Amino acid sequence: MVREIYFSHEKLWLKKRMIDYKLAETPVIPNQKLFIENGAQLANQEEYQKIVGKLIYLSHTRPDLAYSGEVVSQFLHEPQVHHMEAVWKIIRYLKGTAGHGVLFKNNGHLKTQIYTDAAWGGEKGGRKST
């Protein structure tokens, strides 16, 4: 299966043979907890790191990717196959939501509003806050 991904400044161009794949309605499975499983098959670390890095960059204009990008970025040092499957789900979501995003424009002032959330002790492996 050919997997080539092209990212630009604000948009994601995906060239992947996904004819048989269904578009994803959400970037991650609700309440899915990813963790490192003992003895699980490893994914291609270089490919994983490149894709996740691009997803994190893309999250600047796609806030809907912030949480899912943060989840998959926790496994950059040792990605397993099920982590890569989560990344491909995010890409299937992006493919179906190509017109979504935040437009940054000049409004004549420098005021910014930011909203955030936290999950206290939600990480399954070490109960760390995310």
C-alpha positions as a Markdown table, in Angstrom:
| # | Residue | x | y | z |
|---|---|---|---|---|
| 1 | Met | 0.0 | 0.0 | 0.0 |
| 2 | Val | 1.5 | 3.4 | -1.0 |
| 3 | Arg | 1.4 | 6.0 | 1.7 |
| 4 | Glu | 2.6 | 9.4 | 0.7 |
| 5 | Ile | 1.7 | 12.5 | 2.6 |
| 6 | Tyr | 2.1 | 16.1 | 1.5 |
| 7 | Phe | 1.6 | 19.0 | 4.0 |
| 8 | Ser | 1.6 | 22.7 | 3.1 |
| 9 | His | 1.4 | 25.8 | 5.2 |
| 10 | Glu | -2.3 | 25.6 | 6.1 |
| 11 | Lys | -3.7 | 22.5 | 4.3 |
| 12 | Leu | -3.0 | 18.8 | 4.2 |
| 13 | Trp | -2.7 | 17.1 | 0.9 |
| 14 | Leu | -2.9 | 13.4 | 1.3 |
| 15 | Lys | -2.1 | 11.0 | -1.5 |
| 16 | Lys | -2.8 | 7.6 | -0.1 |
| 17 | Arg | -4.7 | 4.7 | -1.7 |
| 18 | Met | -7.7 | 4.8 | 0.6 |
| 19 | Ile | -10.3 | 3.6 | -1.8 |
| 20 | Asp | -11.5 | 0.9 | 0.6 |
| 21 | Tyr | -11.2 | 3.1 | 3.7 |
| 22 | Lys | -14.2 | 4.9 | 5.2 |
| 23 | Leu | -13.7 | 8.5 | 6.3 |
| 24 | Ala | -13.5 | 8.9 | 10.0 |
| 25 | Glu | -16.0 | 11.2 | 11.8 |
| 26 | Thr | -13.7 | 11.9 | 14.7 |
| 27 | Pro | -9.9 | 12.1 | 14.9 |
| 28 | Val | -9.7 | 9.6 | 17.8 |
| 29 | Ile | -12.0 | 6.9 | 19.2 |
| 30 | Pro | -13.9 | 8.4 | 22.1 |
| 31 | Asn | -12.4 | 7.2 | 25.5 |
| 32 | Gln | -9.6 | 5.3 | 23.7 |
| 33 | Lys | -6.5 | 5.0 | 25.9 |
| 34 | Leu | -3.3 | 4.4 | 24.1 |
| 35 | Phe | -0.4 | 2.9 | 26.0 |
| 36 | Ile | 2.8 | 0.9 | 25.3 |
| 37 | Glu | 1.9 | -2.8 | 25.3 |
| 38 | Asn | 4.6 | -5.3 | 26.2 |
| 39 | Gly | 5.7 | -7.4 | 23.2 |
| 40 | Ala | 3.6 | -5.5 | 20.7 |
| 41 | Gln | 4.8 | -5.1 | 17.2 |
| 42 | Leu | 6.7 | -1.9 | 16.6 |
| 43 | Ala | 5.8 | 0.6 | 13.8 |
| 44 | Asn | 8.3 | 2.4 | 11.6 |
| 45 | Gln | 9.6 | 5.0 | 14.0 |
| 46 | Glu | 10.8 | 7.5 | 11.3 |
| 47 | Glu | 7.5 | 7.4 | 9.4 |
| 48 | Tyr | 5.6 | 7.8 | 12.7 |
| 49 | Gln | 7.7 | 10.7 | 13.8 |
| 50 | Lys | 7.4 | 12.6 | 10.5 |
| 51 | Ile | 3.6 | 12.2 | 10.4 |
| 52 | Val | 3.0 | 13.1 | 14.0 |
| 53 | Gly | 5.3 | 16.1 | 13.7 |
| 54 | Lys | 3.2 | 17.3 | 10.7 |
| 55 | Leu | 0.0 | 16.7 | 12.5 |
| 56 | Ile | 1.2 | 18.8 | 15.5 |
| 57 | Tyr | 2.2 | 21.6 | 13.1 |
| 58 | Leu | -1.2 | 21.4 | 11.4 |
| 59 | Ser | -2.9 | 21.7 | 14.8 |
| 60 | His | -2.1 | 25.5 | 14.8 |
| 61 | Thr | -4.9 | 26.0 | 12.3 |
| 62 | Arg | -6.9 | 22.9 | 13.2 |
| 63 | Pro | -7.6 | 23.0 | 16.9 |
| 64 | Asp | -9.7 | 19.9 | 16.5 |
| 65 | Leu | -6.4 | 18.0 | 16.1 |
| 66 | Ala | -4.8 | 19.3 | 19.3 |
| 67 | Tyr | -5.9 | 16.5 | 21.6 |
| 68 | Ser | -5.4 | 13.7 | 19.2 |
| 69 | Gly | -2.0 | 15.1 | 18.2 |
| 70 | Glu | -1.0 | 15.2 | 21.9 |
| 71 | Val | -2.1 | 11.6 | 22.4 |
| 72 | Val | -0.1 | 10.1 | 19.6 |
| 73 | Ser | 2.9 | 12.3 | 20.3 |
| 74 | Gln | 3.4 | 10.5 | 23.6 |
| 75 | Phe | 4.8 | 7.4 | 21.7 |
| 76 | Leu | 7.4 | 9.0 | 19.4 |
| 77 | His | 10.2 | 7.1 | 21.1 |
| 78 | Glu | 8.7 | 3.7 | 20.6 |
| 79 | Pro | 5.6 | 3.7 | 18.3 |
| 80 | Gln | 3.7 | 0.4 | 18.1 |
| 81 | Val | 1.4 | -0.7 | 15.3 |
| 82 | His | -1.7 | 0.2 | 17.2 |
| 83 | His | -0.3 | 3.8 | 17.7 |
| 84 | Met | 0.2 | 4.0 | 13.9 |
| 85 | Glu | -3.4 | 2.8 | 13.4 |
| 86 | Ala | -4.5 | 5.8 | 15.6 |
| 87 | Val | -2.4 | 8.1 | 13.4 |
| 88 | Trp | -4.1 | 6.8 | 10.2 |
| 89 | Lys | -7.5 | 7.3 | 11.8 |
| 90 | Ile | -6.6 | 11.0 | 12.3 |
| 91 | Ile | -5.6 | 11.2 | 8.6 |
| 92 | Arg | -8.9 | 9.6 | 7.5 |
| 93 | Tyr | -10.6 | 12.3 | 9.6 |
| 94 | Leu | -8.6 | 15.0 | 7.9 |
| 95 | Lys | -9.4 | 13.6 | 4.5 |
| 96 | Gly | -13.1 | 14.1 | 5.2 |
| 97 | Thr | -12.7 | 17.6 | 6.9 |
| 98 | Ala | -10.3 | 19.3 | 4.5 |
| 99 | Gly | -12.4 | 22.5 | 4.5 |
| 100 | His | -12.3 | 22.9 | 8.3 |
| 101 | Gly | -9.8 | 25.1 | 10.2 |
| 102 | Val | -9.1 | 28.4 | 11.8 |
| 103 | Leu | -8.3 | 31.5 | 9.6 |
| 104 | Phe | -5.8 | 33.9 | 11.2 |
| 105 | Lys | -6.3 | 37.4 | 9.8 |
| 106 | Asn | -5.2 | 40.9 | 10.8 |
| 107 | Asn | -7.9 | 42.6 | 12.9 |
| 108 | Gly | -5.8 | 45.7 | 13.7 |
| 109 | His | -5.1 | 44.7 | 17.3 |
| 110 | Leu | -3.0 | 42.1 | 19.1 |
| 111 | Lys | -5.7 | 40.7 | 21.5 |
| 112 | Thr | -5.8 | 36.9 | 21.8 |
| 113 | Gln | -8.1 | 34.6 | 23.6 |
| 114 | Ile | -7.2 | 31.1 | 24.5 |
| 115 | Tyr | -9.2 | 28.3 | 26.1 |
| 116 | Thr | -7.7 | 25.0 | 27.4 |
| 117 | Asp | -8.6 | 21.9 | 29.3 |
| 118 | Ala | -6.7 | 19.3 | 31.3 |
| 119 | Ala | -7.1 | 15.6 | 32.2 |
| 120 | Trp | -5.7 | 15.0 | 35.7 |
| 121 | Gly | -4.3 | 11.5 | 36.0 |
| 122 | Gly | -5.9 | 10.3 | 32.8 |
| 123 | Glu | -2.8 | 8.6 | 31.3 |
| 124 | Lys | -3.2 | 4.8 | 31.8 |
| 125 | Gly | 0.5 | 3.8 | 31.8 |
| 126 | Gly | 1.8 | 6.2 | 34.5 |
| 127 | Arg | -1.3 | 8.2 | 35.6 |
| 128 | Lys | 0.4 | 11.4 | 34.5 |
| 129 | Ser | -1.6 | 14.6 | 33.9 |
| 130 | Thr | -2.1 | 15.5 | 30.3 |
